[in-house]
Amino acid sequence: MLADVLREVRRMTAQSVLISEAVSARFGLNSSDLECLDLALLSGGATAGEFAKATGLTTGAITGVIDRLERAGYVRRERDPVDRRKVVVRARPAMTRRIAPVYDSLQREMTALWSRFNDEQLALILDFLTRSCDLAVREIAKLQSARPAARKGAPARRRSRAASPGAA
């Protein structure tokens, strides 16, 4: 049963990556940009460091993501009212509403699927998803701390999660 769960989680992850690629291409974004935009929406706003921690991207790469999203009008940078040294990146709801209709069909179908479960089952699913996402964030941190120092001038090598053995 554990092997079946692992296989299906990997399959779900791969499909999520592919959906992200298809949606981001439709709006002239790359997948990392779209996922960071979603993180900004889910969190209500985050700093570049928080995006880097959540995604595993370097702060330099995140700055590029934020620059592209800002130029396209999807996010805005704001000074943190409590700590003016911090800059918080917030999604612009008026712009992100352009993307939402692309997800309407998927959201309708998923809601219909999830509606077949009772509250106890949904609580179990929610616990599984929450713990899995928290674990993924911890694994990203491990990968970042073990990242070999890049050679000066050499581009970073990246592999797709979907193509990586053991990806989940």
Backbone bond lengths (Angstrom), bond angles and torsions (degrees), N, CA, C in turn:
res aa  C-N    CA-C-N  psi(-1)  N-CA   C-N-CA  omega(-1)  CA-C   N-CA-C  phi
1 M - - - 1.451 - - 1.537 110.73 -
2 L 1.343 116.72 -41.35 1.462 119.51 179.04 1.525 111.54 -60.63
3 A 1.323 116.47 -41.37 1.466 120.56 178.53 1.528 110.45 -62.97
4 D 1.322 117.48 -38.72 1.463 121.43 178.13 1.528 111.00 -65.06
5 V 1.340 116.65 -41.72 1.469 120.47 178.21 1.524 109.68 -63.45
6 L 1.324 116.88 -46.67 1.461 120.59 179.10 1.527 110.90 -57.64
7 R 1.342 116.18 -46.35 1.470 120.03 179.94 1.530 110.74 -59.46
8 E 1.326 117.05 -45.17 1.465 120.14 -177.00 1.522 112.39 -70.81
9 V 1.321 117.07 -33.87 1.464 119.57 175.62 1.525 109.58 -66.48
10 R 1.326 116.74 -41.94 1.466 119.97 176.07 1.523 111.11 -60.93
11 R 1.335 115.98 -42.76 1.467 120.21 179.38 1.531 110.69 -64.11
12 M 1.342 116.26 -42.35 1.462 120.62 178.71 1.534 110.54 -63.99
13 T 1.328 116.59 -40.56 1.455 120.55 178.46 1.525 110.53 -62.98
14 A 1.314 116.30 -45.27 1.467 120.13 178.80 1.524 110.87 -60.55
15 Q 1.326 117.11 -43.37 1.464 119.96 179.36 1.524 111.22 -64.89
16 S 1.326 116.87 -37.12 1.462 120.42 177.52 1.528 111.15 -62.98
17 V 1.333 115.83 -42.08 1.459 120.36 177.63 1.531 109.65 -62.08
18 L 1.323 116.85 -43.95 1.469 120.70 -178.35 1.530 112.07 -67.35
19 I 1.328 117.16 -38.18 1.470 120.09 175.35 1.522 109.63 -63.13
20 S 1.320 116.24 -44.59 1.465 120.53 178.88 1.529 110.84 -59.15
21 E 1.319 116.29 -43.35 1.469 120.21 178.41 1.532 111.18 -60.91
22 A 1.328 116.71 -45.00 1.470 120.74 -178.55 1.531 111.61 -65.27
23 V 1.320 116.90 -43.67 1.471 120.43 -179.08 1.522 110.30 -69.17
24 S 1.329 116.85 -45.37 1.461 118.83 -178.25 1.528 111.05 -62.14
25 A 1.336 117.96 -39.14 1.462 120.85 178.75 1.522 111.28 -62.16
26 R 1.317 116.12 -36.69 1.470 120.44 179.97 1.531 111.89 -61.85
27 F 1.345 116.38 -29.36 1.460 120.56 -176.97 1.522 113.44 -107.44
28 G 1.326 116.13 11.52 1.458 120.02 176.88 1.519 113.36 70.96
29 L 1.323 116.09 25.81 1.464 121.26 177.72 1.520 108.47 -110.56
30 N 1.322 116.49 170.63 1.450 117.17 167.88 1.517 107.73 -103.34
31 S 1.297 116.46 166.74 1.452 121.72 -173.17 1.528 112.48 -59.84
32 S 1.327 117.36 -40.55 1.469 120.40 178.61 1.523 110.68 -61.68
33 D 1.323 116.36 -40.02 1.466 120.20 178.54 1.525 110.59 -61.88
34 L 1.326 116.21 -46.70 1.465 120.48 -178.80 1.525 110.92 -63.47
35 E 1.326 117.46 -42.31 1.469 120.31 -179.95 1.520 111.36 -66.57
36 C 1.324 117.50 -38.09 1.472 119.92 176.54 1.524 110.79 -67.42
37 L 1.310 117.19 -36.65 1.460 120.25 174.79 1.519 110.15 -60.80
38 D 1.324 116.75 -42.88 1.462 120.21 178.10 1.527 110.95 -63.82
39 L 1.325 117.23 -40.69 1.464 120.26 176.61 1.532 110.81 -61.04
40 A 1.330 116.65 -39.71 1.469 120.07 177.80 1.531 110.35 -63.68
41 L 1.324 116.43 -40.01 1.471 120.24 177.80 1.525 111.19 -65.67
42 L 1.327 116.74 -46.19 1.462 120.97 -177.30 1.525 112.55 -66.27
43 S 1.318 116.53 -35.89 1.470 120.25 -175.22 1.519 113.01 -90.10
44 G 1.312 117.20 -16.69 1.459 119.89 -173.92 1.520 112.07 83.23
45 G 1.308 116.57 -3.21 1.457 122.24 179.12 1.508 110.49 138.90
46 A 1.324 116.18 148.60 1.455 120.98 -178.86 1.519 109.06 -153.51
47 T 1.311 115.11 159.92 1.457 120.34 174.90 1.527 109.20 -85.10
48 A 1.323 115.86 165.99 1.468 119.68 177.36 1.525 110.34 -59.26
49 G 1.321 117.78 -39.26 1.464 121.13 178.34 1.512 112.10 -63.03
50 E 1.329 117.03 -38.87 1.468 120.35 178.29 1.521 110.94 -67.42
51 F 1.344 117.01 -38.32 1.468 119.98 175.38 1.524 110.04 -63.58
52 A 1.330 116.94 -43.05 1.465 120.72 -179.75 1.523 110.06 -61.24
53 K 1.322 116.95 -43.93 1.463 120.38 -179.73 1.527 110.96 -63.82
54 A 1.322 117.70 -41.72 1.466 121.53 -177.29 1.518 112.83 -71.88
55 T 1.335 117.03 -30.80 1.462 120.10 -173.45 1.517 114.80 -101.74
56 G 1.335 116.27 -23.51 1.459 119.03 -173.89 1.519 112.93 85.04
57 L 1.313 117.39 -0.62 1.461 120.52 176.28 1.522 108.80 -78.96
58 T 1.317 116.61 155.23 1.460 119.96 177.19 1.523 109.36 -70.91
59 T 1.325 116.22 161.09 1.470 118.86 178.11 1.528 110.48 -63.42
60 G 1.323 116.89 -32.37 1.468 120.09 176.18 1.516 111.90 -64.47
61 A 1.335 115.98 -43.55 1.466 119.62 177.93 1.528 110.43 -65.10
62 I 1.325 116.96 -39.45 1.466 120.90 179.18 1.522 110.36 -64.27
63 T 1.324 117.21 -39.20 1.467 119.62 176.96 1.523 109.95 -58.55
64 G 1.331 117.04 -41.09 1.464 120.60 176.53 1.521 112.11 -63.25
65 V 1.336 116.58 -42.37 1.471 121.23 177.55 1.520 109.59 -59.64
66 I 1.329 116.23 -49.64 1.471 120.63 -177.75 1.526 110.00 -62.98
67 D 1.331 117.57 -42.61 1.473 120.83 177.86 1.524 110.91 -57.76
68 R 1.336 116.92 -46.43 1.472 119.93 -179.33 1.523 111.28 -64.23
69 L 1.340 116.55 -44.35 1.467 119.92 179.42 1.519 111.63 -64.34
70 E 1.316 116.47 -37.63 1.472 120.05 179.09 1.526 110.33 -68.24
71 R 1.341 117.34 -45.24 1.472 120.44 178.23 1.523 111.25 -59.23
72 A 1.333 117.14 -37.04 1.469 121.37 -179.89 1.534 111.90 -79.10
73 G 1.332 117.51 -7.53 1.456 121.38 176.63 1.524 115.63 88.74
74 Y 1.325 117.90 9.53 1.463 120.51 -176.29 1.530 113.78 -84.32
75 V 1.325 117.13 -26.28 1.460 120.73 -179.47 1.522 109.51 -134.28
76 R 1.327 114.21 166.06 1.458 120.42 171.92 1.524 108.03 -137.25
77 R 1.316 115.10 148.84 1.466 121.20 176.00 1.527 107.69 -93.12
78 E 1.334 115.46 134.98 1.462 120.63 178.48 1.517 109.01 -133.22
79 R 1.317 116.72 144.89 1.464 120.88 172.80 1.521 108.37 -71.04
80 D 1.317 115.98 137.31 1.465 121.39 176.28 1.526 107.45 -67.00
81 P 1.341 118.10 126.14 1.470 119.54 -177.52 1.533 113.07 -65.86
82 V 1.329 117.41 -24.51 1.466 121.22 -179.65 1.526 110.94 -85.72
83 D 1.328 116.91 -44.84 1.461 122.24 -179.46 1.521 107.84 -124.84
84 R 1.314 116.55 96.06 1.469 122.36 -173.80 1.532 113.28 -62.78
85 R 1.342 117.46 -11.67 1.469 119.56 176.78 1.514 111.14 -75.69
86 K 1.331 116.88 -23.85 1.459 121.87 -178.01 1.522 110.96 -86.27
87 V 1.320 114.81 145.25 1.459 121.46 173.62 1.524 107.33 -115.83
88 V 1.320 115.61 125.34 1.455 121.95 179.84 1.525 108.11 -104.63
89 V 1.319 115.36 134.48 1.464 121.27 178.65 1.520 107.46 -99.10
90 R 1.328 115.90 122.34 1.460 121.49 -178.43 1.530 110.02 -121.06
91 A 1.314 114.86 140.40 1.469 120.28 176.56 1.520 108.96 -69.76
92 R 1.313 115.82 147.44 1.470 121.71 175.34 1.531 106.83 -98.32
93 P 1.341 116.94 104.61 1.475 120.61 -174.44 1.528 114.16 -53.94
94 A 1.317 117.84 -36.85 1.468 119.49 -179.33 1.526 111.05 -60.81
95 M 1.316 116.70 -36.78 1.469 119.95 179.96 1.519 111.35 -78.63
96 T 1.322 116.87 -39.48 1.460 118.89 -176.84 1.522 111.44 -70.19
97 R 1.315 117.66 -20.12 1.476 120.37 176.07 1.525 111.50 -64.04
98 R 1.331 117.40 -20.04 1.474 120.29 175.66 1.522 111.08 -66.38
99 I 1.332 116.52 -32.48 1.460 121.33 -176.07 1.524 111.41 -83.02
100 A 1.319 117.13 -33.99 1.469 122.24 -172.98 1.530 114.31 -50.95
101 P 1.334 120.48 -42.95 1.473 118.77 -178.00 1.528 114.61 -59.53
102 V 1.333 117.35 -25.89 1.462 120.74 178.94 1.528 110.28 -64.31
103 Y 1.324 116.05 -29.36 1.460 121.36 -178.84 1.530 113.20 -91.34
104 D 1.334 118.75 -3.67 1.472 121.41 -175.16 1.525 113.03 -54.58
105 S 1.306 117.60 -49.73 1.460 121.05 -177.60 1.531 110.91 -62.28
106 L 1.322 116.51 -47.27 1.464 120.79 178.97 1.524 110.53 -60.64
107 Q 1.323 116.64 -43.45 1.467 120.25 -179.13 1.529 110.98 -64.60
108 R 1.320 117.29 -41.93 1.476 121.14 177.63 1.524 110.75 -60.44
109 E 1.329 116.12 -47.59 1.459 121.10 -178.59 1.531 111.56 -65.27
110 M 1.322 116.99 -42.02 1.467 120.35 178.92 1.528 110.60 -65.84
111 T 1.318 116.82 -41.35 1.469 119.92 178.93 1.526 109.93 -62.58
112 A 1.319 117.30 -41.01 1.472 120.41 177.18 1.528 110.69 -62.97
113 L 1.323 116.42 -42.13 1.466 120.41 178.68 1.526 110.66 -63.31
114 W 1.323 116.86 -50.68 1.459 121.29 -176.44 1.527 112.11 -66.80
115 S 1.307 116.88 -26.11 1.472 120.77 -179.95 1.524 111.83 -67.74
116 R 1.309 117.49 -14.57 1.470 121.21 178.31 1.526 111.90 -77.08
117 F 1.335 117.29 -11.49 1.462 121.80 -179.12 1.522 110.12 -97.30
118 N 1.341 116.16 146.20 1.467 119.11 176.99 1.530 109.29 -82.59
119 D 1.334 116.33 174.22 1.462 120.67 -176.38 1.531 112.72 -60.52
120 E 1.315 116.98 -38.02 1.469 119.90 179.72 1.529 110.36 -65.17
121 Q 1.318 117.01 -42.89 1.460 120.64 178.48 1.536 110.72 -66.21
122 L 1.334 116.02 -41.43 1.464 119.54 178.67 1.528 111.06 -63.43
123 A 1.336 117.01 -37.51 1.465 120.36 177.39 1.523 110.59 -62.29
124 L 1.325 116.85 -39.92 1.462 121.32 177.87 1.533 110.61 -65.72
125 I 1.318 116.53 -43.91 1.466 121.15 178.62 1.528 109.70 -62.97
126 L 1.322 116.91 -43.95 1.460 121.36 179.21 1.529 110.78 -60.91
127 D 1.315 116.80 -43.83 1.463 121.05 178.11 1.532 110.07 -60.70
128 F 1.328 116.86 -46.15 1.468 121.90 178.90 1.532 110.70 -58.84
129 L 1.321 117.18 -47.45 1.463 120.80 -178.10 1.527 111.50 -66.59
130 T 1.324 116.67 -43.74 1.462 120.54 -179.80 1.519 111.16 -61.67
131 R 1.329 115.91 -48.49 1.471 119.35 179.90 1.526 111.12 -64.28
132 S 1.328 117.06 -37.68 1.467 120.71 179.68 1.523 110.83 -65.40
133 C 1.320 117.55 -43.03 1.471 120.71 178.88 1.520 110.75 -66.16
134 D 1.334 117.28 -42.90 1.467 120.40 177.91 1.522 110.43 -60.53
135 L 1.327 116.76 -41.50 1.461 121.50 177.89 1.527 110.13 -62.48
136 A 1.327 117.26 -41.50 1.469 120.92 179.95 1.527 110.64 -62.28
137 V 1.335 117.43 -40.50 1.465 120.63 178.18 1.529 109.92 -62.69
138 R 1.332 116.95 -42.04 1.466 120.00 177.61 1.534 111.25 -63.41
139 E 1.319 116.68 -39.53 1.468 120.08 179.19 1.520 111.19 -66.76
140 I 1.316 117.29 -36.75 1.472 120.27 175.57 1.520 109.39 -60.14
141 A 1.329 117.07 -44.34 1.468 120.79 178.96 1.525 110.60 -60.21
142 K 1.334 117.46 -40.91 1.468 120.60 177.83 1.528 110.55 -62.64
143 L 1.314 115.98 -44.35 1.466 119.85 180.00 1.521 110.76 -63.49
144 Q 1.324 116.96 -38.94 1.465 120.16 178.50 1.517 111.36 -64.17
145 S 1.327 116.54 -42.98 1.466 118.95 -177.50 1.529 111.16 -70.65
146 A 1.305 117.87 -24.13 1.462 121.85 179.80 1.520 112.07 -95.80
147 R 1.322 117.02 2.48 1.466 121.23 -177.21 1.524 109.74 -64.21
148 P 1.340 117.05 126.46 1.466 118.40 177.42 1.527 109.64 -67.56
149 A 1.308 115.85 147.96 1.457 120.25 179.00 1.526 108.55 -63.00
150 A 1.309 116.17 130.15 1.465 120.79 179.84 1.522 109.41 -71.83
151 R 1.316 114.29 142.96 1.456 118.65 174.67 1.514 108.28 -69.46
152 K 1.306 116.20 142.77 1.453 120.88 -179.51 1.527 109.85 -58.04
153 G 1.317 116.76 125.83 1.453 122.34 178.38 1.517 114.61 82.25
154 A 1.333 118.04 -6.06 1.466 120.40 -179.28 1.525 109.55 -90.10
155 P 1.327 117.52 133.71 1.467 118.91 177.96 1.526 110.48 -69.32
156 A 1.318 115.32 147.32 1.466 120.38 176.86 1.516 108.93 -70.01
157 R 1.334 116.83 139.86 1.458 121.19 177.76 1.507 108.13 -92.95
158 R 1.331 116.21 134.59 1.455 120.48 -179.82 1.506 108.86 -130.54
159 R 1.335 115.53 146.57 1.465 121.66 174.88 1.508 107.44 -120.13
160 S 1.291 114.47 144.28 1.464 120.13 176.26 1.521 109.74 -65.42
161 R 1.337 116.69 138.98 1.461 120.44 175.58 1.525 110.76 -59.30
162 A 1.313 115.50 -38.05 1.464 119.46 -176.58 1.532 111.29 -65.71
163 A 1.335 116.52 -29.71 1.455 119.57 -177.23 1.519 113.23 -92.32
164 S 1.329 116.87 -9.16 1.453 119.95 -177.37 1.503 111.70 -79.03
165 P 1.328 117.14 133.84 1.469 118.97 175.97 1.522 110.04 -62.05
166 G 1.305 115.55 135.14 1.455 120.19 177.72 1.516 113.85 78.13
167 A 1.327 118.05 7.91 1.471 120.36 179.71 1.502 109.45 -63.50
168 A 1.313 115.38 140.66 1.461 120.23 177.62 1.485 110.76 -139.90
